[in-house]
């Protein structure tokens, strides 16, 4: 389906639907539609929950798989909301919410094979869920008790990367190594629209293209690089940048979990068969703040957020499931109950996280130790001991 990527930024989707009524030969059957608008946006499920077809990308999922995608998005959103609440309660130092981006993350995450490798930023909580990382483990770094609470090699999911864009270089190098090893696994690197302006990302594009690396660059364009809108970052749609580096790019409706999965699957297969990298721009929206230290009301209007709320990724899939008899009230209630149980476990787990040993910060800096680190550890230990000595002195 070819649609205007800016549709819905002004008018609500349902109003647009009424203005241009259409007939269908068969109720609930997918349709194919085109317009003259550009740039193209791959879409398989409209904001109203209607299945459509695209000439280049398709997907055929069982009712169980569709319900699984719904469950993934609902549980991910509940976890994300719980983490934001914990930060407001002083239990976490910071939190980067994915609210509104669930389809982009779940759709791409579920398209991966177990032997594929993921390089995330700090917001890929939904992808982490798909890779089997316990949600509670994501919170240790934000509570300040560890540097990442999971083994990257166990889940083929790298630790969160705070440095903007650097993970794209790591992903490209890893993909080049996998290529030399002769495996057919692929690599995916996540980043945001703001990171696309970073030098590291553009260097990664160059290396990936020249070496034909099996890496997918997955850009979640949520419209705002903190307080800077996308139009202040680029003169062309982000996916079109790929052409300048010598590989294809595609823009997909990032709030459509089916389209995201279809496009990501195709890109991964392309990489596996030696056709090189691809850029996916998931056109979505950041419904909340950049992080809990940000105030989005200072730089964007409520009507923009309200327009995007009508394109909610969870609501459109729920509508599709209900309209086609693929999910009943009992199923929906069970998912809500599961969400409540997970939220309770996360709350209790965060508050019971043990504080690390203070000197552990010096461990694992170098594989074989280092004289300077040893000196710093000794100095810090002496500094710590001085407080105990002072307290003992006051006791006398």
C-alpha positions as CSV (number, residue, x, y, z in Angstrom):
1,X,0.0,0.0,0.0
2,X,1.3,3.4,-0.9
3,X,0.1,6.2,1.4
4,X,1.2,9.7,2.5
5,X,3.6,9.2,5.4
6,X,2.3,12.4,7.0
7,X,-1.4,11.3,6.9
8,X,-2.9,11.7,10.3
9,X,-0.6,14.5,11.4
10,X,-3.6,16.9,11.0
11,X,-6.8,14.9,10.5
12,X,-7.8,11.9,12.4
13,X,-7.6,8.6,10.5
14,X,-11.3,7.9,10.9
15,X,-12.3,11.3,9.5
16,X,-10.2,10.6,6.5
17,X,-11.8,7.2,6.1
18,X,-15.3,8.8,6.0
19,X,-14.2,11.4,3.4
20,X,-13.1,8.7,1.0
21,X,-15.5,5.7,1.4
22,X,-14.6,2.5,-0.4
23,X,-16.4,-0.7,-1.1
24,X,-15.0,-4.2,-0.7
25,X,-16.0,-7.3,-2.7
26,X,-15.7,-9.4,0.4
27,X,-15.9,-8.3,4.0
28,X,-12.7,-8.5,6.0
29,X,-10.7,-9.4,2.9
30,X,-7.3,-7.7,2.4
31,X,-7.3,-5.1,-0.3
32,X,-4.7,-3.4,-2.4
33,X,-4.8,0.4,-2.7
34,X,-2.5,3.0,-4.1
35,X,-2.3,6.8,-4.2
36,X,0.0,9.2,-5.9
37,X,1.4,10.3,-2.6
38,X,5.1,10.0,-1.7
39,X,7.2,8.8,0.0
40,X,5.8,5.3,0.2
41,X,4.9,3.8,3.5
42,X,4.6,0.1,3.7
43,X,1.4,-0.8,5.5
44,X,-0.5,-4.0,6.0
45,X,-2.9,-3.0,8.9
46,X,-4.5,0.4,8.9
47,X,-5.1,2.5,12.0
48,X,-8.7,1.4,11.8
49,X,-7.7,-2.3,12.1
50,X,-8.3,-3.2,8.4
51,X,-6.0,-5.6,6.6
52,X,-4.5,-4.3,3.3
53,X,-2.0,-5.7,0.9
54,X,1.3,-4.4,-0.4
55,X,2.8,-5.4,-3.8
56,X,6.3,-6.0,-2.4
57,X,5.7,-7.2,1.2
58,X,3.2,-9.7,2.5
59,X,2.7,-11.8,5.6
60,X,0.5,-14.8,6.5
61,X,0.2,-15.5,10.2
62,X,-1.9,-17.9,12.1
63,X,-4.5,-16.7,14.7
64,X,-2.2,-18.0,17.4
65,X,0.7,-15.9,16.0
66,X,-1.5,-12.8,15.8
67,X,-2.6,-13.2,19.4
68,X,1.0,-13.7,20.3
69,X,2.0,-10.4,18.8
70,X,-0.9,-8.7,20.7
71,X,0.3,-10.3,24.0
72,X,3.9,-9.2,23.3
73,X,2.8,-5.5,22.8
74,X,0.5,-5.4,25.8
75,X,3.0,-6.9,28.2
76,X,5.8,-4.7,26.9
77,X,3.7,-1.6,27.3
78,X,2.7,-2.6,30.8
79,X,6.3,-3.2,31.8
80,X,7.4,0.1,30.3
81,X,4.7,2.0,32.2
82,X,5.6,0.2,35.4
83,X,9.3,1.2,35.0
84,X,8.3,4.8,34.4
85,X,6.2,4.8,37.6
86,X,9.1,3.3,39.5
87,X,11.4,6.1,38.4
88,X,8.9,8.6,39.6
89,X,8.8,6.9,42.9
90,X,12.6,7.2,43.2
91,X,13.3,3.5,42.6
92,X,15.2,4.2,39.3
93,X,17.5,7.0,38.4
94,X,16.2,7.3,34.8
95,X,13.9,5.6,32.3
96,X,13.6,5.8,28.5
97,X,10.1,4.9,27.6
98,X,9.1,3.1,24.4
99,X,5.4,4.1,24.6
100,X,3.9,4.1,21.1
101,X,6.8,2.2,19.6
102,X,5.7,-1.3,20.6
103,X,4.9,-2.4,17.0
104,X,8.2,-1.4,15.6
105,X,10.0,-3.3,18.3
106,X,7.8,-6.4,18.6
107,X,7.4,-6.7,14.8
108,X,11.1,-6.6,14.1
109,X,12.1,-8.6,17.2
110,X,9.8,-11.5,16.3
111,X,11.2,-11.5,12.7
112,X,14.6,-12.5,14.0
113,X,16.0,-16.1,14.2
114,X,17.6,-17.3,17.4
115,X,21.1,-17.2,15.8
116,X,20.7,-13.5,14.7
117,X,22.4,-10.9,16.8
118,X,20.9,-7.7,18.1
119,X,22.6,-4.4,19.0
120,X,20.2,-2.1,20.8
121,X,20.2,1.4,22.0
122,X,18.7,2.0,25.5
123,X,15.0,1.9,24.5
124,X,14.6,-1.6,23.0
125,X,12.6,-3.1,25.8
126,X,10.3,-4.8,23.4
127,X,13.1,-6.3,21.4
128,X,14.7,-7.5,24.7
129,X,11.4,-9.2,25.5
130,X,11.4,-11.0,22.2
131,X,15.0,-12.2,22.8
132,X,14.0,-13.7,26.1
133,X,15.7,-11.2,28.4
134,X,13.8,-11.0,31.7
135,X,12.3,-7.5,32.0
136,X,13.5,-7.2,35.5
137,X,17.1,-7.5,34.2
138,X,16.7,-4.4,32.2
139,X,16.2,-2.3,35.3
140,X,19.4,-3.0,37.1
141,X,21.4,-0.4,35.1
142,X,18.7,2.2,35.5
143,X,18.7,1.5,39.3
144,X,22.5,1.8,39.3
145,X,23.3,-1.6,40.7
146,X,24.9,-3.1,37.6
147,X,26.2,-2.3,34.1
148,X,23.6,-4.5,32.4
149,X,22.0,-7.5,33.9
150,X,22.2,-10.1,31.3
151,X,24.7,-12.2,29.3
152,X,24.7,-10.9,25.7
153,X,25.8,-14.2,24.3
154,X,23.0,-16.1,26.0
155,X,20.2,-14.2,24.2
156,X,22.2,-12.8,21.2
157,X,21.2,-9.4,22.6
158,X,23.9,-7.0,23.3
159,X,23.9,-4.8,26.4
160,X,22.1,-1.4,26.1
161,X,24.2,1.3,24.5
162,X,24.0,4.8,25.9
163,X,26.5,6.4,23.5
164,X,24.4,7.6,20.6
165,X,24.9,5.6,17.4
166,X,28.1,3.7,18.4
167,X,26.2,0.4,18.3
168,X,25.9,0.6,14.5
169,X,29.6,0.3,14.2
170,X,29.7,-2.6,16.6
171,X,26.9,-4.3,14.6
172,X,28.7,-3.8,11.3
173,X,31.9,-5.3,12.7
174,X,30.1,-8.2,14.2
175,X,28.3,-8.8,10.8
176,X,31.5,-8.7,8.9
177,X,32.9,-11.3,11.3
178,X,29.9,-13.6,10.9
179,X,30.3,-13.2,7.2
180,X,33.9,-14.4,7.4
181,X,32.9,-17.3,9.5
182,X,30.6,-18.4,6.8
183,X,27.4,-18.4,8.8
184,X,24.0,-17.3,7.4
185,X,23.0,-15.4,10.6
186,X,22.2,-11.7,10.3
187,X,22.7,-8.7,12.5
188,X,20.3,-5.9,13.3
189,X,21.2,-2.5,14.8
190,X,18.6,-0.2,16.3
191,X,18.9,3.5,16.5
192,X,16.7,6.6,16.4
193,X,16.2,9.4,14.0
194,X,18.5,11.7,15.9
195,X,21.3,9.1,15.9
196,X,21.1,9.0,12.1
197,X,22.9,12.4,12.1
198,X,25.8,10.9,14.1
199,X,29.2,10.2,12.3
200,X,29.3,6.7,13.7
201,X,26.1,5.8,11.9
202,X,27.3,7.1,8.6
203,X,30.6,5.4,9.0
204,X,28.8,2.1,9.7
205,X,26.7,2.6,6.5
206,X,30.0,3.0,4.5
207,X,31.7,-0.1,5.9
208,X,28.5,-2.2,5.6
209,X,28.0,-1.2,2.0
210,X,31.7,-1.7,1.0
211,X,32.0,-5.1,2.7
212,X,28.4,-6.2,1.8
213,X,27.9,-7.0,5.5
214,X,24.7,-8.9,6.5
215,X,23.4,-6.2,8.8
216,X,20.0,-4.5,9.0
217,X,20.0,-0.8,10.2
218,X,16.6,-0.4,11.9
219,X,15.8,3.3,12.5
220,X,12.9,4.0,14.8
221,X,11.9,7.5,13.5
222,X,9.8,8.7,16.4
223,X,9.8,12.2,15.0
224,X,11.8,13.8,17.8
225,X,15.5,13.7,18.7
226,X,14.9,14.8,22.2
227,X,13.5,18.3,21.4
228,X,14.6,18.5,17.8
229,X,12.0,17.5,15.1
230,X,13.0,15.3,12.2
231,X,12.6,18.1,9.7
232,X,15.5,20.0,11.4
233,X,17.7,16.9,10.9
234,X,17.3,16.0,7.3
235,X,16.1,17.4,3.9
236,X,15.0,14.0,2.7
237,X,13.1,11.1,4.3
238,X,15.6,9.1,6.3
239,X,15.2,5.8,4.4
240,X,16.4,7.6,1.2
241,X,19.8,8.2,2.8
242,X,20.7,4.5,2.2
243,X,20.8,5.1,-1.6
244,X,23.8,7.4,-1.2
245,X,25.7,4.6,0.5
246,X,24.8,2.0,-2.1
247,X,22.1,-0.1,-0.5
248,X,18.3,0.0,-0.3
249,X,16.1,1.7,2.2
250,X,12.4,1.3,3.0
251,X,9.9,3.2,5.1
252,X,7.4,1.1,7.0
253,X,4.5,2.1,9.2
254,X,6.1,1.7,12.5
255,X,2.8,1.4,14.3
256,X,1.8,-1.6,12.1
257,X,3.2,-4.7,13.7
258,X,2.4,-6.9,10.6
259,X,4.1,-4.5,8.2
260,X,7.2,-4.2,10.4
261,X,7.5,-8.0,10.7
262,X,7.1,-8.5,6.9
263,X,9.7,-5.8,6.0
264,X,12.2,-7.0,8.6
265,X,11.8,-10.6,7.5
266,X,12.5,-9.6,3.9
267,X,15.5,-7.5,4.9
268,X,17.0,-10.4,7.0
269,X,16.5,-12.9,4.2
270,X,18.2,-10.5,1.8
271,X,21.2,-10.2,4.2
272,X,21.4,-14.0,4.7
273,X,21.6,-14.6,1.0
274,X,24.6,-12.3,0.5
275,X,22.8,-9.2,-0.8
276,X,24.2,-7.0,1.9
277,X,22.8,-4.3,4.2
278,X,19.4,-2.6,4.2
279,X,18.0,0.4,6.1
280,X,14.5,0.2,7.6
281,X,12.9,3.4,8.7
282,X,10.0,2.6,11.1
283,X,7.9,5.7,10.9
284,X,6.4,5.9,14.4
285,X,5.9,8.4,17.2
286,X,7.3,8.8,20.7
287,X,4.2,9.2,22.8
288,X,6.0,10.1,26.0
289,X,9.1,12.0,27.0
290,X,12.5,11.2,25.6
291,X,13.4,10.1,29.1
292,X,12.0,10.8,32.5
293,X,14.3,13.8,32.7
294,X,12.6,15.4,29.7
295,X,9.5,17.6,29.4
296,X,8.0,17.2,25.9
297,X,5.3,19.9,26.6
298,X,8.0,22.5,26.2
299,X,8.6,21.7,22.5
300,X,5.6,20.0,21.0
301,X,1.8,20.4,20.9
302,X,-0.8,18.2,22.4
303,X,-2.7,18.0,19.1
304,X,0.2,16.2,17.5
305,X,0.2,13.6,20.2
306,X,-3.5,13.2,20.0
307,X,-3.4,12.6,16.2
308,X,-0.8,9.9,16.6
309,X,-2.8,8.3,19.5
310,X,-5.4,7.4,16.8
311,X,-2.8,5.2,15.2
312,X,-2.0,3.3,18.3
313,X,-0.3,0.0,17.4
314,X,-2.1,-2.1,20.1
315,X,-5.5,-0.7,19.4
316,X,-5.4,-1.4,15.7
317,X,-4.4,-5.1,16.2
318,X,-7.0,-5.5,18.9
319,X,-9.6,-4.2,16.6
320,X,-8.5,-6.6,13.8
321,X,-8.5,-9.5,16.2
322,X,-12.0,-8.7,17.5
323,X,-13.6,-7.9,14.1
324,X,-12.3,-11.2,12.7
325,X,-13.3,-13.4,15.6
326,X,-9.6,-14.1,16.4
327,X,-9.7,-13.1,20.1
328,X,-12.5,-13.2,22.6
329,X,-13.1,-11.3,25.9
330,X,-11.6,-14.2,27.9
331,X,-8.3,-14.0,26.0
332,X,-8.1,-10.2,26.5
333,X,-8.9,-10.6,30.2
334,X,-6.2,-13.2,30.6
335,X,-3.6,-10.9,29.0
336,X,-4.6,-8.1,31.3
337,X,-4.3,-10.5,34.3
338,X,-0.9,-11.6,33.1
339,X,0.2,-7.9,32.8
340,X,-0.8,-7.3,36.5
341,X,1.2,-10.3,37.6
342,X,4.3,-9.2,35.7
343,X,4.0,-5.6,37.0
344,X,3.8,-6.9,40.6
345,X,6.9,-9.0,40.1
346,X,8.8,-6.1,38.6
347,X,7.9,-3.8,41.4
348,X,8.9,-6.3,44.1
349,X,12.1,-7.3,42.2
350,X,13.4,-3.8,41.7
351,X,13.0,-2.9,45.4
352,X,14.8,-6.1,46.4
353,X,17.8,-5.7,44.1
354,X,20.9,-6.0,46.2
355,X,23.4,-3.1,46.1
356,X,26.7,-4.1,44.5
357,X,30.0,-4.2,46.4
358,X,31.4,-0.7,46.1
359,X,34.8,-1.8,44.8
360,X,33.3,-4.0,42.1
361,X,33.3,-1.0,39.8
362,X,37.0,-1.7,39.3
363,X,36.5,-5.3,38.3
364,X,36.5,-6.4,34.6
365,X,37.8,-3.1,33.3
366,X,40.8,-5.0,31.8
367,X,40.9,-8.7,31.1
368,X,44.3,-9.1,32.7
369,X,44.4,-6.3,35.2
370,X,46.1,-2.9,35.0
371,X,48.5,-1.1,37.3
372,X,46.5,2.2,37.1
373,X,43.2,0.5,37.9
374,X,44.9,-1.3,40.8
375,X,46.2,2.1,42.1
376,X,42.7,3.7,41.7
377,X,41.1,0.8,43.6
378,X,43.5,1.1,46.5
379,X,43.0,4.9,46.7
380,X,39.2,4.5,46.7
381,X,39.3,1.7,49.3
382,X,41.4,4.0,51.5
383,X,38.9,6.8,51.0
384,X,36.1,4.5,52.0
385,X,37.9,3.4,55.1
386,X,38.4,7.0,56.2
387,X,34.7,7.3,56.9
388,X,34.7,4.2,59.1
389,X,37.7,5.6,60.9
390,X,36.0,8.9,61.4
391,X,32.9,7.2,62.7
392,X,34.9,5.2,65.1
393,X,36.7,8.3,66.4
394,X,33.4,10.0,67.1
395,X,32.3,7.0,69.1
396,X,35.2,7.6,71.5
